Structures are given as C-alpha cells and as structure tokens.
Amino acid sequence: MSSSDTFSGKPPNDYQEVLYWRITERTNRILVMNLLSIPLGLIFGLVFFFFIRIFGAKPRYGVFWKGLMFYATAPGYAFPRNQYLIVSLAPMVSLSLLACLSILLQAGTVYVWLWAIWAMTNGSGTIGDLWITAVALRYPEYAYIIDERDGMRVLLPKSEIG
C-alpha cells in the first residue's frame, strides 16, 4: 500500500466490515456514558478538530439528543486503527497535560482549583473516547475504523474473515 492510500480515507478494496458497534444499541450504555461524562464543549471540539484534520478527514460536530451527548465525527472517513486511536485519545491527553501545566504554573493561586475542576471535567468527559478506544484495541493495527456519530465501524481484510 502506498503512503497516499494510507491517508485517502478509504480502506483497501479487500476489506470488509466486521463490526458496527453503537453506543445507542443498549440503553444502559447511554445511561453509563451520561453519568460518567460532562461535555467538554468548545475546547474539546477545537482539539479534536486539529487531530482529525492532520489525517485529512473533515470533522463534524453535533448533539445526539437521543443519547444526550455531544459528538465529533468524520463521516465516511476510514482511519487506520492506530490513527484512530490517536484521534480518539488526543483530546484527553492534550487537555489533561495543559491542565497539569497550568496547575504547576499557577501554584498557590485560586486558579489552581479552577484548573483542577476543569481537569476532572475533562477526564470524566472522555469516558466515551476511552470506551470506544478499548473496543478498537480488540482489532489488529491493520484494521480500518470509520467513526460514526454514536459508534464506529471496523473493517478487516476479506481474506481474514472467511
């Protein structure tokens, strides 16, 4: 596969979908997600936008009212699994590091508490990203993943499916 194929947003022709996992498939998933997360809003969206764009996808944001959750997605774009992992974990990692740095720089001020609350909100709000990352890690690194509004599609070579 050439390097231009890697960033085309399309899986190789010999790949077939093996999973269509959806958070909304079960009511308890939605409940758990909403109990464990607080939407991160604009900051989350900006960081996510940056990381999706570096791989060539065009992100879209919205609110999934049925699940009472905010989402960011790249409709129809197939990421190689490891790129998908970077995209799904980047907001949590980068925003957590920013919060920790801010706490260190503002030690001894009242702003430390604001940064700590923001860091906790960010951390708890990434439960969906962590959950979907755990699902993605079940598949080999050569899998392709298409991000969906409320889940993902996993594709593997047809020869491996049988």
N, C-alpha and C positions, 0 to 999 in steps of 0.2 A: 504494500500500500504506500502511495507517495504521501509526502507531507501535506500536499494540497488536499488530498482526500480526508486527512485527519481533521481538518478544520472546515469541511464543506457543510457540516450539519446533517449529513445523510449517512446512514450506516451502509456498509458494503452490501452489495446485491445478494450475497449468500447468507444474510442474517434474517432470522425470523423471530417474531415476538414470542417470549416465553412467560411473561408475567405482565399483568395490568393490575397493579396494586393501587387501591384507593383508600384514603382515609375515611371517606364518607360511606364506605361499604358497611361499616358497623357503627351503630350509634355510640357504643362505648368508646370507640376511637375518638370521635368528635368530643365527647364529654371529657375524656382524659386530656386531650390537647388543650381544650379551653380552660380546664382547671390548672394546668401546669404552665400556661403561657400568657404573656402580656404582649400585645402587638408592639413592635418596635417603631412603626411609623416611618417617617421621612428618613431618619438616619439609616435604618436597616435598608430601606429602598435604595438609597444612594450607593451604599457599599455593594449591595447585591448587583446593582446596575453595572458598576465598574467591572466586577469579576465576570459577569456574563458576557459583556461586550468584548473583553480581551480574547475570548474564544470565538468571536464572530456572530454570536446569537443576538437577537433583538428582544430584550425583556419586555414583559407586560405585567402590570400590577393591577390589583383589584381587591375586592372584598367578596368572599364566598359566604353569602348570607345564610345559606342552609347549614353551613358548619360554623358560622360565627367566627371566621378567621380571615386575616389578611393573607394575600399570597403574592408571590412574584414567580413568573414562569417564562419560559422561552418556547412558545408553542411550536411544535413540529421539529424542533432542533435536536438532533441526536448527538449527545456528548459521549465521547469515550468515557468509560466508567471513572477513571482517575480524574479527568477534567470535571466530571460531575461532582465528585467528592470535594474538589477544591471549591467549586461554586457553592455547594450546599454548606460547607463549613466556614467559608471565608468571612461572612458577617460576624459569626460568633467569635472567631479567633481575633480578627482585627479590632472589633469593637471592645472586646474584653481587654486586649493589650492597651488600647487607647485609655480605657477607664483606669487600668492599673498605673499607667504612666501618669495620668492626671492626678491620681491619689498621691503618688510619690511627690510630684511637683508641688502639690498644694497641701502637703502635710502640715498639720497644726492650724488649718483654717476651717471654717464652717463648710466650705465647698467639698471637703473630703466626704462628708455624709451624702451630699448630692451625687457625687461620682459613685459612691458605694451603692446607693439605691439604683442608680442608672445601670451599674454593672450587674446587679442582681436581676433587674428587669430584663436586661439583655440576655443574661444566662438562662433565665427561666423561659423567656420568649422563644428560645431556639429549640424547644423540645421537638417541634415538627421536623426541623432540619436534622436533629440527631436521630430521630426515629427513622426517617427516610434514608439517612446515611447508613444506618445499621442494616436496613433492607438491601441497599445497593451493595454493601460489602459481602453479601452472600454469593455474589456473582463474580466471575473472573475478570481480571483487568481488561481483557479484550471485549467485554460486553459493551454495548452501547445503551445509553439511557436517554429517553425522551421525557423531559419534565412536563408534567401536566398541572393544571390548576389545583387539583386536590390529590395528586399522586404522581406516579411515574410509570413508564413502560420500559421494560427491559428486553433487549434483543440480543440473541446469540446466533452464531453460525448455524445454518440449517443442518449441516453435517453433524453437529453435536447434539441435535435434538432427537434425531432418529425417525 
